[in-house]
Amino acid sequence: MHSENTGKLFIEELSRKKGKVSMCLSNDEIIEINEDIVLEFYLYEKKELSFSEIKKIKESAEMSETLNKAYNLLAHGLYTKKEVKERLLRKKCNPYVVDKVIKKLISLNYLNDKIYLEEYLSYAKTKGYGPKKIKSELIKKGINDALIASISFDDQEEIIETQAEKLLKKYQNLNYQKKYQKIYNHLLLLGYSSSLISDVLENKIKLDGDKEIEILRKDMEKAINKFKNKFIGNDLKKVVITYLMKKGYKYDTIYEVLKEYDFYED
C-alpha cells in the first residue's frame, strides 16, 4: 500500500532474522534495524511514519551499527580515541556518526586515553622501551602532548643495564667491538639516547684480552676454511686480515695470532 502526497509512509513488514530486523516501507525501501530501535520508536506493521520519523530511525540505526562495531573492537583490547576513530572510518562509517560514537564511548569511560597511557607504559617497561620509542608510539596513537609530558623516565640507566645484561649473554661469542656495536644498536632502537647508552656500556662491557684472542682464533679458523680454496700464501693472509678487520678486530691483534699459522710471512 503506497501513500501519496501525505508526507508519510507505512511499515509494510517487520521481518526478523539472526537478531536483525528488516523494516520494509510502503515505498519498497528496506531499513535494517535492531530490536532496541523497534522498542525505542514503538514500531509495528502498518504503523504510519512521517519522513522526519524515518530519518530519525535511520540515524539511530546507523548510530547503533557504528557503536556495535566500536564495541567489537574494544572487546579485543585497549585503544585510544584516535585508533578507534581511524578504524571505524576505514570501515566506511559515517564521520559524523563516528564522532558521536567516540563521545558516547568517552562518556561511558570505555575510551580513556589516560588509562591507555598507564597500560601502555606498563607494557613498554616489560619490553625495555626507552623515552624516544615510547613518545613516538604514543604520538602515533594520538595521545595528547600534556599526557606525554607527564611521563617520568627516572629509571633509564637501570633498564639499560638490565637489557645490556640480557644482550651480553646473547652475544657472548662475538668479539668486543662487534658485541659492543650490536648491543649499542639494539638499545638505540629501543629508544634511548646515544650518550646515555655509551655511558652505561662504558662500565658494563669490558675488554677481556684472553677471551678476545679465543674468539679471534675461532673466527680466524672460519675465515681460513672459507678462503683457502681460492687463495694461498700471502694472498690468503691478506683476505683473512680484511675479513677479520670487518668483524671489528684490531690489526695488531690479528697479525699476532696469524703468526701461529703456516701461511704467515714477514
C-alpha distance (Angstrom), angle and dihedral (degrees) to the residues before:
residue distance angle dihedral
M1 . . .
H2 3.79 . .
S3 3.77 124.2 .
E4 3.81 115.9 -147.1
N5 3.82 127.6 -157.9
T6 3.79 93.3 -15.9
G7 3.81 96.2 108.1
K8 3.79 87.2 -125.6
L9 3.80 141.1 94.7
F10 3.77 134.6 -161.2
I11 3.79 130.4 -127.5
E12 3.80 103.0 -116.8
E13 3.80 95.9 -177.4
L14 3.82 143.8 -2.8
S15 3.82 110.1 -157.1
R16 3.78 122.9 -176.4
K17 3.79 127.0 -152.1
K18 3.82 129.8 161.9
G19 3.78 94.7 -17.8
K20 3.79 93.7 -48.1
V21 3.77 127.3 109.1
S22 3.79 123.7 -149.1
M23 3.80 113.1 -156.3
C24 3.80 112.4 -159.0
L25 3.82 114.6 -162.5
S26 3.77 129.3 -154.5
N27 3.82 90.5 -103.3
D28 3.85 88.2 59.5
E29 3.79 92.2 -107.5
I30 3.81 114.0 141.9
I31 3.82 121.1 -151.6
E32 3.81 120.9 -167.8
I33 3.82 111.6 -139.3
N34 3.80 139.3 152.6
E35 3.80 133.9 -118.7
D36 3.81 92.5 -96.7
I37 3.78 90.1 61.6
V38 3.81 90.7 46.9
L39 3.79 88.4 56.5
E40 3.81 95.2 39.5
F41 3.81 93.4 55.8
Y42 3.83 95.8 29.0
L43 3.79 92.5 -124.0
Y44 3.81 123.8 -172.4
E45 3.78 137.7 155.0
K46 3.83 115.6 -73.2
K47 3.78 91.4 16.8
E48 3.79 112.6 145.0
L49 3.83 115.9 -126.1
S50 3.78 130.0 -169.1
F51 3.79 119.4 -136.0
S52 3.80 90.1 -110.4
E53 3.82 89.9 53.9
I54 3.79 90.8 49.7
K55 3.80 89.6 50.3
K56 3.82 90.6 53.1
I57 3.81 90.8 47.9
K58 3.81 90.5 52.4
E59 3.81 91.5 48.2
S60 3.78 90.9 48.4
A61 3.82 91.1 48.1
E62 3.80 91.6 50.1
M63 3.80 91.1 47.4
S64 3.80 91.2 49.4
E65 3.80 93.2 48.5
T66 3.81 93.0 48.2
L67 3.80 91.5 46.2
N68 3.80 90.6 52.3
K69 3.79 90.4 52.1
A70 3.80 88.9 52.1
Y71 3.81 91.8 48.8
N72 3.80 90.7 50.6
L73 3.79 89.3 51.6
L74 3.81 94.5 48.1
A75 3.80 90.6 48.1
H76 3.80 87.7 70.5
G77 3.81 97.2 53.3
L78 3.79 148.4 -57.0
Y79 3.80 119.5 -43.6
T80 3.79 135.2 176.9
K81 3.80 123.7 -119.8
K82 3.81 90.0 -104.5
E83 3.81 93.3 50.9
V84 3.81 94.1 49.7
K85 3.79 91.7 47.2
E86 3.82 93.1 49.0
R87 3.80 93.1 48.1
L88 3.81 93.3 48.8
L89 3.80 91.3 48.9
R90 3.82 89.4 50.6
K91 3.81 86.4 56.7
K92 3.83 87.1 59.0
C93 3.81 93.9 -110.0
N94 3.80 117.9 162.7
P95 3.87 107.7 -90.5
Y96 3.81 91.6 -140.3
V97 3.81 91.4 52.0
V98 3.81 91.2 44.4
D99 3.81 90.4 57.5
K100 3.80 90.1 51.1
V101 3.81 90.7 49.0
I102 3.82 91.3 50.5
K103 3.82 90.2 52.5
K104 3.79 91.1 49.3
L105 3.81 92.6 49.2
I106 3.81 90.3 50.1
S107 3.81 91.2 49.9
L108 3.82 89.1 51.9
N109 3.84 89.3 47.6
Y110 3.81 90.0 -122.0
L111 3.78 86.7 122.9
N112 3.79 115.9 47.1
D113 3.79 119.3 153.8
K114 3.81 92.2 -167.0
I115 3.82 91.5 57.4
Y116 3.80 89.1 44.3
L117 3.82 89.6 53.4
E118 3.80 92.1 52.3
E119 3.80 92.0 49.3
Y120 3.79 92.4 46.4
L121 3.82 92.6 50.3
S122 3.80 89.7 52.5
Y123 3.82 89.6 51.5
A124 3.82 92.3 44.7
K125 3.79 91.3 52.9
T126 3.82 91.9 55.9
K127 3.81 88.4 51.3
G128 3.80 92.5 47.7
Y129 3.81 94.1 -121.7
G130 3.79 118.3 173.5
P131 3.83 130.8 -141.1
K132 3.81 97.2 -88.6
K133 3.80 95.1 52.1
I134 3.81 93.4 42.3
K135 3.81 93.7 50.1
S136 3.81 92.1 44.9
E137 3.81 92.8 51.1
L138 3.80 93.4 46.5
I139 3.81 92.1 49.7
K140 3.82 88.9 52.9
K141 3.80 89.6 51.8
G142 3.80 92.0 52.5
I143 3.82 100.2 -109.6
N144 3.80 107.8 159.4
D145 3.81 123.3 -111.6
A146 3.80 94.6 -112.4
L147 3.82 92.6 58.1
I148 3.80 91.9 45.6
A149 3.81 90.8 49.2
S150 3.82 89.6 55.2
I151 3.83 92.7 63.9
S152 3.81 116.7 109.9
F153 3.81 119.6 -145.4
D154 3.80 99.6 -175.2
D155 3.81 97.1 133.7
Q156 3.82 99.4 56.1
E157 3.82 97.1 119.1
E158 3.79 91.9 49.3
I159 3.82 91.9 51.1
I160 3.82 92.2 46.5
E161 3.80 90.1 51.9
T162 3.81 91.5 49.8
Q163 3.80 91.7 49.2
A164 3.81 91.6 45.2
E165 3.81 91.4 53.7
K166 3.81 90.7 53.9
L167 3.79 91.5 47.5
L168 3.80 93.1 47.4
K169 3.80 88.4 61.2
K170 3.79 91.1 46.9
Y171 3.82 93.8 50.6
Q172 3.82 99.0 33.0
N173 3.81 92.3 122.7
L174 3.80 93.9 56.3
N175 3.79 124.4 92.7
Y176 3.79 120.0 -102.4
Q177 3.83 97.2 -96.5
K178 3.81 95.2 44.8
K179 3.80 91.7 44.5
Y180 3.81 92.5 49.5
Q181 3.82 92.4 48.2
K182 3.81 94.0 47.7
I183 3.81 92.8 50.5
Y184 3.81 92.9 42.3
N185 3.83 92.6 51.5
H186 3.82 92.1 45.8
L187 3.81 92.1 52.6
L188 3.79 90.4 45.7
L189 3.82 89.7 55.6
L190 3.81 89.4 49.5
G191 3.81 87.7 62.4
Y192 3.79 107.8 -101.1
S193 3.80 125.4 137.2
S194 3.81 116.9 -100.2
S195 3.81 92.5 -126.1
L196 3.82 93.9 53.7
I197 3.82 91.6 45.8
S198 3.82 90.4 51.5
D199 3.81 92.2 48.9
V200 3.81 92.9 51.8
L201 3.81 96.2 42.1
E202 3.79 91.1 48.1
N203 3.80 88.1 68.8
K204 3.79 97.3 30.7
I205 3.80 103.3 52.2
K206 3.80 115.5 53.0
L207 3.78 126.1 -178.4
D208 3.79 110.4 -112.9
G209 3.81 105.2 -162.5
D210 3.81 96.7 -162.0
K211 3.81 92.3 46.5
E212 3.80 90.0 47.5
I213 3.82 91.8 54.2
E214 3.81 90.8 46.8
I215 3.81 92.0 53.2
L216 3.80 91.2 42.6
R217 3.81 91.5 55.8
K218 3.81 90.6 52.8
D219 3.81 92.2 48.9
M220 3.80 90.5 45.4
E221 3.80 91.1 54.0
K222 3.80 89.3 51.4
A223 3.80 91.4 48.7
I224 3.81 93.5 48.9
N225 3.80 92.2 48.8
K226 3.78 89.9 47.4
F227 3.82 96.4 52.5
K228 3.86 106.0 24.6
N229 3.81 93.3 94.0
K230 3.81 91.6 55.5
F231 3.80 102.7 35.9
I232 3.81 138.0 34.3
G233 3.79 137.6 -170.3
N234 3.76 116.9 -13.3
D235 3.82 92.9 -1.0
L236 3.79 90.0 56.7
K237 3.79 90.4 48.3
K238 3.82 91.5 52.2
V239 3.80 95.1 49.2
V240 3.83 91.5 46.3
I241 3.82 91.2 50.9
T242 3.82 91.2 49.6
Y243 3.80 91.1 48.1
L244 3.82 93.1 50.5
M245 3.79 94.6 44.8
K246 3.79 88.7 55.6
K247 3.80 86.7 56.1
G248 3.79 89.4 58.1
Y249 3.80 103.1 -99.5
K250 3.80 119.2 140.4
Y251 3.79 117.3 -111.7
D252 3.81 94.9 -125.0
T253 3.81 92.4 52.9
I254 3.80 91.9 47.7
Y255 3.79 91.3 48.1
E256 3.79 93.3 52.1
V257 3.81 93.8 50.1
L258 3.82 90.9 45.8
K259 3.81 88.2 65.3
E260 3.80 87.5 72.6
Y261 3.81 90.4 67.2
D262 3.80 129.1 80.4
F263 3.80 96.3 -125.7
Y264 3.83 91.3 60.8
E265 3.85 111.9 123.6
D266 3.80 129.4 -179.7
